[in-house]
């Protein structure tokens, strides 16, 4: 399926049903479909042909999101560009992808002005607020059945080096959508609240909602109080947030008084979530649902539906709350040793996956593609194991494991222990060079508002739960932690700031 086929499927169910809602204004499926046709025709009039790359640089905006379906309808390839990136990173991504057209919001005009001269291939630029009507008015005939197997190219973000472009096909996103629809509960007309960036997970999770003719309520900017209000006002059935934002929701005084009775599925993912906070969320928010994936295998390598968070007797399944769920129905997951051998159940190694969910490859980077698919499996770079009930446990990123005194210490295990302390709002654990231990376990902590605790108490708290080897030798308490555009804590930034000298 093309991306636009999800929109057209929803329109076929009821063209007059609400499709995109923002700030109380709603566009029906037919209105969104017709605008996507006009965008496709306008792109064709500007010389965009099937297979060309068209970028969208925008915050959460219904017109910008509609352009995604116009791009698909024209047979072009959607390249989401994150507005929170630095100018140099967006220039590098647009150059890497070979984009010939860019649709952007006026708020990012200064950024576009900085980078456009260095991108000679970028011949079509359209500002949504000032040039969009003129752009649509120049439309010509277009083949509305145009199709290219490549649906989108997504930047990896560059937090671990030069960013790469992940090529995702229509089949990749169809597999993701199918897994989503078969793995989680769905009413006939879901209502999805999109607070997280539509350039990331929140965007691709719209496709299964559209396929069921659901309504997407788009929040233009992060606002936890407004998020809680909209849950109640729109009778939201589905939403997604990374753990950092979920912790903020749990800390908000309006949460317990809001009507959340319509909620069927509150997805969490994109970073590890504290098991202690997850148990609190189950009690105070409602039906939580996990998804684990990555840009190269979007969202659904493993899944955990709301019911999986409980045992048959109705009690919370505490032991599995720190898992990433079970391998999804259309993906095969295994654990691989360093020489490419598959390891038995319970053994720890790299998590690898197979299936139509996995990307076509890295754009114009055959060496990186070959490395990621060595031994016939997609390599996630995550370390973990499968338990006897086939639940997947991610113990660390391979690059984040700390080797101290000859022992392997997984940062996520220490982070889970730290998050059980009532004063800790968020945390990250890294290894720093140490003359005695090789690396010392180092924790950087953000406290809850109004909380106070000394470092010795934190160390004793962890030691009681994990023992002395895994107890941080160095503890830092900061007002905030550096985070990526999608809310992940940037451990590389922590290492840089804490490095000697």
C-alpha positions as CSV (number, residue, x, y, z in Angstrom):
1,X,0.0,0.0,0.0
2,X,1.0,3.6,-0.6
3,X,0.8,6.0,2.3
4,X,-2.2,7.7,0.7
5,X,-4.1,4.4,0.5
6,X,-4.6,4.6,4.3
7,X,-6.3,8.0,3.9
8,X,-8.3,6.7,0.9
9,X,-9.4,3.7,2.9
10,X,-10.7,5.8,5.7
11,X,-12.5,8.1,3.2
12,X,-14.2,5.1,1.7
13,X,-15.7,4.2,5.0
14,X,-17.3,7.7,5.5
15,X,-16.1,10.7,3.5
16,X,-17.8,13.1,5.9
17,X,-16.3,11.6,9.1
18,X,-13.8,13.8,11.1
19,X,-10.2,13.1,9.9
20,X,-7.9,15.8,11.3
21,X,-8.7,18.0,14.2
22,X,-6.5,20.9,15.5
23,X,-7.5,23.6,18.0
24,X,-11.1,22.7,17.7
25,X,-11.3,22.9,13.9
26,X,-12.0,19.6,12.1
27,X,-11.3,18.6,8.5
28,X,-13.3,15.7,7.1
29,X,-11.8,12.7,5.2
30,X,-13.1,14.1,1.9
31,X,-11.6,17.5,2.6
32,X,-8.3,16.0,3.4
33,X,-8.5,13.7,0.4
34,X,-9.3,16.5,-2.0
35,X,-6.4,18.6,-0.7
36,X,-4.0,15.7,-1.1
37,X,-5.1,15.5,-4.8
38,X,-4.4,19.2,-5.3
39,X,-1.0,18.8,-3.6
40,X,-0.1,15.9,-5.9
41,X,-1.2,17.8,-9.0
42,X,0.8,20.9,-7.9
43,X,3.9,18.8,-7.3
44,X,3.5,17.3,-10.8
45,X,3.2,20.8,-12.3
46,X,6.5,21.7,-10.7
47,X,8.1,18.8,-12.4
48,X,8.2,16.3,-9.5
49,X,8.0,12.8,-10.9
50,X,7.4,9.4,-9.2
51,X,10.5,8.4,-7.2
52,X,11.7,12.0,-6.5
53,X,12.2,13.0,-2.9
54,X,10.0,15.7,-1.3
55,X,10.8,16.9,2.2
56,X,8.4,18.4,4.7
57,X,9.8,20.7,7.4
58,X,7.0,21.4,9.9
59,X,5.8,21.1,13.4
60,X,2.6,19.2,14.1
61,X,0.3,20.8,11.5
62,X,-2.8,19.4,9.7
63,X,-1.9,21.0,6.3
64,X,1.7,19.8,6.5
65,X,0.5,16.3,7.3
66,X,-2.0,16.4,4.5
67,X,1.0,17.2,2.2
68,X,2.5,13.8,3.1
69,X,-0.5,12.1,1.4
70,X,-0.2,14.5,-1.6
71,X,3.5,13.5,-1.9
72,X,2.5,9.8,-1.9
73,X,-0.3,10.3,-4.3
74,X,2.2,11.9,-6.8
75,X,4.3,8.8,-6.4
76,X,7.1,10.8,-4.7
77,X,9.0,9.8,-1.6
78,X,8.2,11.5,1.7
79,X,11.3,12.8,3.6
80,X,10.3,14.0,7.1
81,X,12.7,16.6,8.4
82,X,12.7,17.3,12.1
83,X,12.3,21.0,12.8
84,X,14.3,20.6,16.1
85,X,17.5,19.6,14.2
86,X,20.3,22.1,13.8
87,X,20.5,23.8,10.4
88,X,23.7,21.9,9.4
89,X,22.0,18.5,10.1
90,X,18.9,19.3,8.0
91,X,21.1,20.5,5.2
92,X,23.1,17.3,5.3
93,X,19.9,15.2,5.3
94,X,18.3,17.1,2.4
95,X,21.6,16.7,0.4
96,X,21.9,13.0,1.3
97,X,18.3,12.3,0.3
98,X,18.6,14.3,-2.9
99,X,15.4,16.3,-2.2
100,X,14.1,18.3,-5.1
101,X,11.2,19.9,-3.3
102,X,10.7,21.2,0.3
103,X,7.4,22.2,1.9
104,X,7.9,24.1,5.1
105,X,6.2,26.3,7.7
106,X,6.9,30.0,7.8
107,X,8.4,29.6,11.4
108,X,11.3,27.8,9.8
109,X,11.9,30.2,7.0
110,X,15.2,31.5,8.7
111,X,16.4,27.9,8.8
112,X,15.6,27.4,5.1
113,X,17.3,30.6,4.2
114,X,20.5,29.3,5.9
115,X,20.6,26.0,4.0
116,X,19.0,26.5,0.6
117,X,22.1,28.0,-1.2
118,X,24.0,24.8,-0.4
119,X,21.4,22.6,-2.0
120,X,21.4,23.2,-5.8
121,X,19.1,20.2,-6.4
122,X,16.4,21.8,-4.2
123,X,14.5,23.7,-6.9
124,X,10.9,23.8,-5.4
125,X,10.3,25.5,-2.1
126,X,6.8,26.1,-0.8
127,X,6.0,28.0,2.4
128,X,2.7,26.9,3.8
129,X,1.6,30.3,5.1
130,X,2.7,32.5,2.2
131,X,3.0,30.4,-1.0
132,X,0.7,27.5,-0.6
133,X,-2.3,28.9,-2.4
134,X,-0.2,30.0,-5.3
135,X,1.4,26.6,-5.4
136,X,-1.9,24.8,-5.5
137,X,-3.2,27.2,-8.2
138,X,-0.5,26.1,-10.6
139,X,-1.6,22.5,-10.6
140,X,-1.7,20.5,-13.7
141,X,-2.7,16.9,-14.7
142,X,-1.3,14.1,-12.6
143,X,-1.3,10.3,-12.7
144,X,-3.1,9.7,-9.4
145,X,-2.1,6.0,-9.5
146,X,1.6,6.9,-9.6
147,X,3.6,4.6,-7.3
148,X,7.1,4.0,-6.2
149,X,8.0,1.1,-4.0
150,X,10.0,3.5,-1.7
151,X,7.6,5.3,0.6
152,X,9.8,7.4,2.8
153,X,13.4,8.1,3.8
154,X,14.0,8.9,7.5
155,X,17.1,10.3,9.0
156,X,18.6,8.3,11.9
157,X,19.2,11.5,13.9
158,X,22.9,11.5,14.0
159,X,23.2,11.1,17.8
160,X,25.9,8.4,17.3
161,X,27.7,10.0,14.3
162,X,26.9,11.2,10.8
163,X,23.1,10.6,10.2
164,X,22.0,7.9,7.8
165,X,18.9,7.7,5.7
166,X,16.6,4.7,6.3
167,X,14.7,3.6,3.2
168,X,11.2,2.3,4.2
169,X,9.0,0.8,1.5
170,X,5.2,0.6,1.3
171,X,5.6,-3.1,2.3
172,X,7.6,-2.1,5.5
173,X,4.8,0.3,6.6
174,X,2.1,-2.1,5.6
175,X,3.7,-4.7,7.9
176,X,3.9,-2.2,10.7
177,X,0.3,-1.2,10.2
178,X,-0.9,-4.8,10.1
179,X,1.0,-5.6,13.3
180,X,-0.5,-2.6,15.0
181,X,-4.1,-3.5,14.0
182,X,-3.7,-7.2,15.1
183,X,-1.8,-6.5,18.3
184,X,-3.8,-3.9,20.1
185,X,-7.5,-3.2,20.9
186,X,-9.4,-1.0,18.4
187,X,-13.0,0.4,18.5
188,X,-14.8,1.0,15.2
189,X,-13.9,4.7,15.1
190,X,-10.7,5.3,17.1
191,X,-9.6,8.8,18.2
192,X,-5.9,9.2,18.3
193,X,-4.2,12.1,20.1
194,X,-0.9,13.2,18.6
195,X,1.3,15.2,20.9
196,X,4.7,13.6,20.0
197,X,6.2,14.8,16.7
198,X,4.4,13.6,13.5
199,X,7.9,13.4,12.0
200,X,8.6,10.4,14.3
201,X,6.5,7.6,15.9
202,X,3.4,9.7,16.3
203,X,3.2,10.1,12.5
204,X,3.4,6.5,11.4
205,X,1.0,5.5,14.1
206,X,-1.6,7.6,12.2
207,X,-1.8,5.1,9.4
208,X,-3.6,2.3,11.2
209,X,-6.0,5.0,12.7
210,X,-6.8,6.2,9.2
211,X,-7.3,2.7,7.9
212,X,-10.1,2.3,10.5
213,X,-11.6,5.7,9.6
214,X,-10.6,7.2,12.9
215,X,-10.0,10.8,13.9
216,X,-6.6,12.3,14.6
217,X,-6.4,15.1,17.1
218,X,-3.2,17.0,16.4
219,X,-1.5,19.0,19.2
220,X,0.7,21.8,17.7
221,X,3.0,22.0,20.7
222,X,3.8,20.0,23.8
223,X,1.5,21.0,26.7
224,X,0.8,18.4,29.4
225,X,-2.2,20.2,30.8
226,X,-3.8,20.5,27.4
227,X,-3.0,16.9,26.6
228,X,-4.9,15.8,29.7
229,X,-7.8,18.1,28.8
230,X,-8.0,16.7,25.2
231,X,-8.0,13.1,26.5
232,X,-11.3,13.9,28.1
233,X,-12.8,16.3,25.6
234,X,-12.3,14.2,22.6
235,X,-12.9,10.8,24.3
236,X,-9.4,9.7,23.1
237,X,-9.0,6.0,22.6
238,X,-5.3,5.9,21.5
239,X,-2.2,8.0,22.1
240,X,1.6,7.7,22.2
241,X,4.2,9.4,24.4
242,X,7.8,8.6,25.2
243,X,8.5,7.8,28.9
244,X,9.9,11.3,29.7
245,X,6.5,12.9,28.8
246,X,4.6,10.2,30.6
247,X,6.4,11.0,33.8
248,X,5.3,14.6,33.3
249,X,1.7,13.5,32.9
250,X,1.9,11.4,36.1
251,X,3.3,14.5,37.9
252,X,0.5,16.8,36.7
253,X,-2.2,17.6,39.3
254,X,-5.0,17.5,36.7
255,X,-4.5,13.8,35.8
256,X,-6.6,12.1,38.5
257,X,-9.6,14.3,37.9
258,X,-9.8,13.8,34.2
259,X,-12.2,11.3,32.6
260,X,-10.1,8.7,30.8
261,X,-12.8,6.1,30.4
262,X,-12.6,6.0,26.6
263,X,-8.9,5.2,26.6
264,X,-8.1,1.8,25.1
265,X,-4.4,2.0,24.4
266,X,-1.8,4.4,25.7
267,X,1.4,3.5,23.8
268,X,4.8,4.0,25.4
269,X,8.1,3.5,23.7
270,X,11.1,5.1,22.0
271,X,13.2,4.7,25.3
272,X,13.2,2.4,28.3
273,X,10.4,3.1,30.8
274,X,10.8,2.7,34.6
275,X,8.9,-0.4,35.7
276,X,7.9,1.4,38.9
277,X,6.5,4.3,36.9
278,X,4.7,2.0,34.5
279,X,2.9,0.3,37.4
280,X,1.9,3.8,38.6
281,X,0.7,4.6,35.1
282,X,-1.4,1.4,35.0
283,X,-3.1,2.5,38.2
284,X,-3.6,6.2,37.4
285,X,-3.9,6.4,33.6
286,X,-5.3,3.2,32.5
287,X,-4.5,0.7,29.7
288,X,-0.9,1.1,28.8
289,X,0.6,-0.6,25.7
290,X,4.3,-1.0,24.7
291,X,5.9,-1.0,21.3
292,X,9.5,-1.7,20.6
293,X,11.2,-0.9,17.3
294,X,13.6,1.4,15.6
295,X,13.7,3.5,12.5
296,X,15.1,0.6,10.5
297,X,12.2,-1.7,11.7
298,X,9.5,0.8,12.6
299,X,7.7,0.5,15.9
300,X,6.7,-3.2,16.0
301,X,9.6,-5.6,16.5
302,X,7.8,-6.6,19.7
303,X,4.5,-5.5,21.2
304,X,2.8,-5.7,24.6
305,X,-1.0,-5.1,24.6
306,X,-2.7,-3.7,27.6
307,X,-3.9,-7.1,28.8
308,X,-0.3,-8.4,28.8
309,X,0.5,-6.1,31.7
310,X,-1.7,-8.2,34.0
311,X,-1.8,-11.8,35.2
312,X,-4.9,-14.0,34.7
313,X,-6.1,-13.2,38.3
314,X,-6.1,-9.5,37.4
315,X,-3.0,-8.5,39.4
316,X,-0.2,-6.6,37.7
317,X,2.4,-8.8,36.0
318,X,5.3,-7.0,37.8
319,X,8.0,-9.3,36.5
320,X,7.3,-8.5,32.9
321,X,6.8,-4.8,33.2
322,X,10.5,-4.3,32.4
323,X,10.2,-6.3,29.2
324,X,9.6,-5.1,25.7
325,X,6.7,-7.5,25.2
326,X,6.7,-10.5,22.9
327,X,8.0,-10.6,19.2
328,X,5.2,-9.3,17.0
329,X,3.2,-11.7,14.8
330,X,5.0,-10.8,11.5
331,X,8.5,-10.6,12.9
332,X,10.9,-13.3,13.9
333,X,13.2,-12.3,16.8
334,X,16.4,-14.1,17.9
335,X,19.4,-13.5,20.1
336,X,22.8,-13.6,18.4
337,X,26.2,-14.2,19.8
338,X,29.4,-12.3,18.6
339,X,30.2,-14.8,15.9
340,X,26.7,-14.9,14.4
341,X,25.5,-18.0,16.3
342,X,21.9,-18.0,17.6
343,X,21.8,-18.3,21.3
344,X,19.3,-20.4,23.4
345,X,16.4,-19.1,25.4
346,X,17.6,-17.1,28.4
347,X,21.0,-16.3,27.0
348,X,22.0,-12.7,26.6
349,X,23.3,-11.3,23.2
350,X,22.4,-9.0,20.4
351,X,18.7,-8.7,19.5
352,X,18.3,-9.5,15.8
353,X,15.1,-9.6,13.7
354,X,13.7,-10.8,10.3
355,X,10.6,-10.0,8.4
356,X,8.9,-7.5,6.0
357,X,9.0,-4.9,8.7
358,X,12.8,-4.5,8.2
359,X,14.0,-1.6,6.0
360,X,15.2,-1.9,2.4
361,X,18.5,-0.5,3.5
362,X,20.4,2.7,4.2
363,X,20.2,5.3,1.5
364,X,23.4,5.2,-0.7
365,X,25.3,3.4,2.0
366,X,25.8,-0.3,1.0
367,X,28.5,-0.9,3.6
368,X,26.3,0.2,6.5
369,X,23.4,-1.9,5.0
370,X,25.6,-5.0,4.8
371,X,26.8,-4.5,8.4
372,X,23.2,-4.1,9.7
373,X,22.1,-7.3,7.9
374,X,25.1,-9.6,8.6
375,X,24.4,-13.3,8.9
376,X,20.9,-12.8,7.2
377,X,19.4,-10.9,10.2
378,X,18.8,-7.3,11.0
379,X,21.0,-6.2,13.8
380,X,19.3,-3.8,16.2
381,X,22.4,-2.9,18.3
382,X,20.4,-3.8,21.5
383,X,21.5,-6.4,24.0
384,X,18.8,-8.6,25.5
385,X,17.3,-12.1,26.0
386,X,14.0,-14.0,25.6
387,X,12.6,-15.6,28.7
388,X,10.7,-18.9,28.9
389,X,7.4,-17.1,28.1
390,X,8.9,-15.5,25.0
391,X,9.0,-12.0,26.5
392,X,11.9,-9.9,25.2
393,X,14.0,-8.1,27.7
394,X,16.4,-5.4,26.5
395,X,19.2,-5.0,29.0
396,X,21.2,-2.3,27.2
397,X,22.4,-0.7,24.0
398,X,25.6,-2.5,23.0
399,X,27.5,0.8,23.2
400,X,26.1,1.7,26.7
401,X,27.2,-1.4,28.6
402,X,29.7,-0.5,31.3
403,X,32.6,-2.9,32.0
404,X,33.8,-2.2,35.5
405,X,36.4,-4.3,37.3
406,X,35.9,-7.0,34.7
407,X,32.1,-7.2,35.2
408,X,29.4,-6.3,32.7
409,X,27.0,-3.8,34.1
410,X,23.9,-3.0,32.0
411,X,22.9,0.6,32.4
412,X,19.2,0.0,32.1
413,X,19.3,-2.3,35.2
414,X,20.8,0.4,37.3
415,X,18.4,3.0,35.8
416,X,15.4,0.8,36.8
417,X,16.7,0.7,40.4
418,X,17.3,4.4,40.5
419,X,13.8,5.1,39.2
420,X,12.3,3.2,42.2
421,X,13.5,6.0,44.5
422,X,10.6,8.4,45.3
423,X,12.8,11.5,44.7
424,X,14.0,10.6,41.2
425,X,12.1,12.0,38.2
426,X,14.5,10.7,35.5
427,X,18.0,9.4,35.2
428,X,20.7,8.0,33.0
429,X,23.7,5.7,33.7
430,X,26.9,5.8,31.7
431,X,30.5,4.5,32.1
432,X,33.4,6.9,32.5
433,X,37.1,6.1,32.4
434,X,38.6,5.0,35.7
435,X,42.2,4.1,36.6
436,X,41.1,1.5,39.1
437,X,38.0,0.0,37.6
438,X,38.5,0.5,33.9
439,X,35.1,2.2,33.8
440,X,33.1,3.5,36.8
441,X,29.4,3.3,36.9
442,X,28.1,6.9,36.8
443,X,24.6,8.1,37.4
444,X,23.1,11.5,36.4
445,X,19.8,12.2,38.1
446,X,17.0,14.6,37.7
447,X,14.9,15.0,40.9
448,X,11.2,15.4,41.1
449,X,10.0,19.0,41.7
450,X,10.5,19.9,45.4
451,X,12.4,16.7,46.2
452,X,15.7,16.7,48.0
453,X,18.1,13.7,48.6
454,X,21.8,13.3,49.1
455,X,24.1,11.2,47.0
456,X,25.0,8.8,49.8
457,X,21.3,7.9,50.2
458,X,21.0,7.2,46.5
459,X,24.0,5.0,46.5
460,X,22.8,3.0,49.5
461,X,19.4,2.6,47.8
462,X,20.9,1.1,44.7
463,X,23.4,-1.1,46.6
464,X,20.6,-2.6,48.6
465,X,18.9,-3.7,45.4
466,X,21.8,-4.5,43.1
467,X,24.9,-5.0,45.2
468,X,28.1,-3.0,45.3
469,X,29.5,-3.7,41.7
470,X,26.4,-2.1,40.1
471,X,26.2,0.8,42.5
472,X,27.2,4.1,40.9
473,X,30.7,5.2,42.0
474,X,29.8,8.7,40.8
475,X,26.4,10.4,41.2
476,X,25.5,13.8,39.7
477,X,22.3,15.6,40.3
478,X,21.3,18.0,37.5
479,X,18.2,20.2,37.0
480,X,17.5,18.6,33.6
481,X,19.0,16.0,31.3
482,X,20.0,16.6,27.7
483,X,17.4,15.0,25.4
484,X,17.1,14.3,21.6
485,X,14.2,15.7,19.5
486,X,12.1,12.6,20.4
487,X,12.8,12.7,24.1
488,X,15.7,10.2,24.4
489,X,18.4,11.1,26.9
490,X,21.6,11.9,25.0
491,X,24.2,9.8,26.8
492,X,26.9,11.0,24.5
493,X,26.3,14.5,25.8
494,X,26.6,13.3,29.3
495,X,29.9,11.7,28.6
496,X,31.2,14.9,27.0
497,X,30.1,17.1,29.8
498,X,31.5,14.7,32.5
499,X,34.8,13.8,30.7
500,X,37.9,14.7,32.6
501,X,39.1,18.2,31.6
